[in-house]
């Protein structure tokens, strides 16, 4: 990847071509990272669903509140980490 001066414009097709070339040279880190983010997201979603009783109209006990907080914070962290990694990788 080449550095561009701050005064030049972004050439979108060149950027896409550079990204595709990087992906074709080493696709496994990109694929495994995406799968890891997806699995972690599903885990925190399952924790959130378990905490709320699968969406039924029941009141949450203290355990449900704690699991909900863990699920929300974990989901935020995984989402931010995933987006940051995708942007940096591209």
Residue frames relative to the residue before (quaternion, step in Angstrom):
aa qw qx qy qz dx dy dz
X 1.0000 0.0000 0.0000 0.0000 0.00 0.00 0.00
X 0.2810 -0.7758 0.5469 0.1418 3.53 -0.94 0.87
X 0.4636 -0.6510 0.5216 0.2987 3.52 -1.20 0.60
X 0.2091 -0.7710 0.5895 0.1196 3.54 -1.01 0.82
X 0.5027 -0.6324 0.4828 0.3380 3.56 -1.00 0.70
X 0.5914 -0.6143 0.3926 0.3446 3.57 -1.11 0.67
X 0.6620 0.5202 -0.3212 0.4336 3.60 1.12 -0.44
X 0.6257 0.5468 -0.3602 0.4240 3.61 1.16 -0.33
X 0.5169 -0.6389 0.4820 0.3038 3.53 -1.27 0.46
X 0.5265 -0.6092 0.4897 0.3345 3.53 -1.25 0.47
X 0.2105 -0.7547 0.6114 0.1106 3.54 -0.87 0.99
X 0.3414 -0.8020 0.4566 0.1785 3.54 -0.12 1.36
X 0.6786 0.4883 -0.3109 0.4522 3.60 0.79 -0.90
X 0.6332 0.5124 -0.3278 0.4786 3.59 1.03 -0.71
X 0.6489 0.5128 -0.3173 0.4639 3.59 0.98 -0.81
X 0.6490 0.4995 -0.3142 0.4803 3.60 0.97 -0.81
X 0.6490 0.5140 -0.3134 0.4652 3.57 0.98 -0.82
X 0.6429 0.5088 -0.3186 0.4756 3.61 0.98 -0.80
X 0.6566 0.5065 -0.3065 0.4673 3.58 0.97 -0.83
X 0.6606 0.4974 -0.3111 0.4684 3.57 0.94 -0.84
X 0.6352 0.5218 -0.3311 0.4633 3.60 1.01 -0.76
X 0.6450 0.5039 -0.3206 0.4768 3.60 1.00 -0.78
X 0.6528 0.5135 -0.3146 0.4596 3.59 0.97 -0.81
X 0.6852 0.4853 -0.3018 0.4516 3.61 0.88 -0.86
X 0.6321 0.5266 -0.3437 0.4529 3.62 1.13 -0.49
X 0.8048 -0.0021 0.0343 0.5925 3.61 1.02 -0.75
X 0.0334 -0.8546 0.5179 0.0144 3.61 0.31 1.19
X 0.6029 0.6274 -0.3662 0.3299 3.61 1.01 -0.70
X 0.6408 0.5038 -0.3673 0.4480 3.66 0.85 -0.66
X 0.6462 0.5147 -0.3206 0.4634 3.60 1.00 -0.78
X 0.6861 0.4865 -0.2846 0.4600 3.57 0.89 -0.96
X 0.6813 0.4859 -0.2953 0.4610 3.59 0.88 -0.93
X 0.6221 0.5312 -0.3419 0.4626 3.59 1.04 -0.72
X 0.6552 0.5085 -0.3063 0.4673 3.57 0.94 -0.89
X 0.6611 0.4953 -0.3073 0.4724 3.59 0.95 -0.83
X 0.6385 0.5273 -0.3284 0.4543 3.60 0.98 -0.80
X 0.6542 0.4961 -0.3097 0.4795 3.58 0.94 -0.86
X 0.6587 0.5168 -0.3079 0.4520 3.58 0.97 -0.82
X 0.6602 0.4955 -0.3090 0.4724 3.59 0.95 -0.84
X 0.6608 0.4962 -0.3143 0.4673 3.60 0.91 -0.85
X 0.6278 0.5263 -0.3351 0.4654 3.59 1.02 -0.72
X 0.6599 0.5005 -0.3080 0.4682 3.58 0.96 -0.84
X 0.6215 0.5400 -0.3443 0.4512 3.60 1.03 -0.73
X 0.7026 0.4475 -0.2818 0.4762 3.58 0.83 -0.92
X 0.6050 0.5304 -0.3611 0.4714 3.58 1.11 -0.54
X 0.6455 0.5087 -0.3190 0.4719 3.60 1.00 -0.78
X 0.6189 0.5265 -0.3423 0.4718 3.60 1.04 -0.73
X 0.6626 0.5051 -0.3014 0.4636 3.58 0.95 -0.85
X 0.6571 0.5000 -0.3098 0.4714 3.56 0.99 -0.80
X 0.6508 0.5064 -0.3158 0.4693 3.59 1.01 -0.79
X 0.6449 0.5373 -0.3247 0.4358 3.57 1.02 -0.78
X 0.7465 0.3843 -0.2189 0.4972 3.59 1.00 -0.74
X 0.5305 -0.6529 0.4055 0.3576 3.58 1.22 0.13
X 0.6392 -0.5543 0.3271 0.4209 3.58 1.10 0.60
X 0.6986 -0.4854 0.2729 0.4493 3.58 1.13 0.46
X 0.4714 0.6635 -0.4666 0.3462 3.59 1.19 0.11
X 0.5429 -0.6399 0.4498 0.3058 3.56 -1.23 0.48
X 0.3236 0.7148 -0.5525 0.2814 3.55 0.37 1.24
X 0.5050 -0.6268 0.4890 0.3362 3.54 -1.21 0.46
X 0.4213 -0.7021 0.5185 0.2463 3.54 -1.11 0.74
X 0.3271 -0.7028 0.5931 0.2177 3.54 -1.05 0.79
X 0.7371 -0.3865 0.2882 0.4736 3.56 -1.26 -0.15
X 0.6272 0.5363 -0.3348 0.4550 3.58 1.08 -0.68
X 0.6536 0.5127 -0.3079 0.4638 3.56 1.01 -0.78
X 0.6342 0.5206 -0.3258 0.4697 3.56 1.06 -0.77
X 0.6606 0.5008 -0.3099 0.4656 3.58 0.94 -0.89
X 0.6611 0.4958 -0.3112 0.4693 3.60 0.93 -0.85
X 0.6290 0.5276 -0.3362 0.4615 3.59 1.03 -0.71
X 0.6541 0.4988 -0.3123 0.4752 3.59 0.95 -0.85
X 0.6392 0.5148 -0.3235 0.4709 3.60 0.97 -0.84
X 0.6661 0.5092 -0.3032 0.4530 3.59 0.93 -0.89
X 0.6778 0.4887 -0.3013 0.4593 3.59 0.91 -0.88
X 0.6802 0.4736 -0.2960 0.4748 3.59 0.85 -0.94
X 0.6531 0.5115 -0.3151 0.4609 3.59 0.94 -0.83
X 0.6474 0.5175 -0.3135 0.4634 3.55 0.99 -0.81
X 0.6331 0.5200 -0.3287 0.4698 3.59 0.99 -0.79
X 0.6743 0.4981 -0.3035 0.4529 3.57 0.85 -0.95
X 0.6671 0.4905 -0.3055 0.4703 3.59 0.89 -0.89
X 0.6547 0.5136 -0.3189 0.4537 3.61 0.94 -0.81
X 0.6773 0.4767 -0.2969 0.4752 3.58 0.88 -0.90
X 0.6463 0.5111 -0.3124 0.4728 3.57 0.98 -0.85
X 0.6628 0.5178 -0.3007 0.4496 3.59 0.97 -0.86
X 0.6805 0.4769 -0.2922 0.4733 3.56 0.88 -0.92
X 0.6406 0.5204 -0.3270 0.4603 3.58 0.97 -0.82
X 0.6707 0.4965 -0.2967 0.4644 3.57 0.93 -0.85
X 0.6491 0.5131 -0.3201 0.4614 3.57 1.00 -0.77
X 0.6594 0.4984 -0.3114 0.4689 3.57 0.95 -0.84
X 0.6721 0.4877 -0.2975 0.4711 3.57 0.91 -0.90
X 0.6712 0.5103 -0.2954 0.4492 3.57 1.01 -0.79
X 0.6800 0.4628 -0.3022 0.4817 3.55 1.08 -0.61
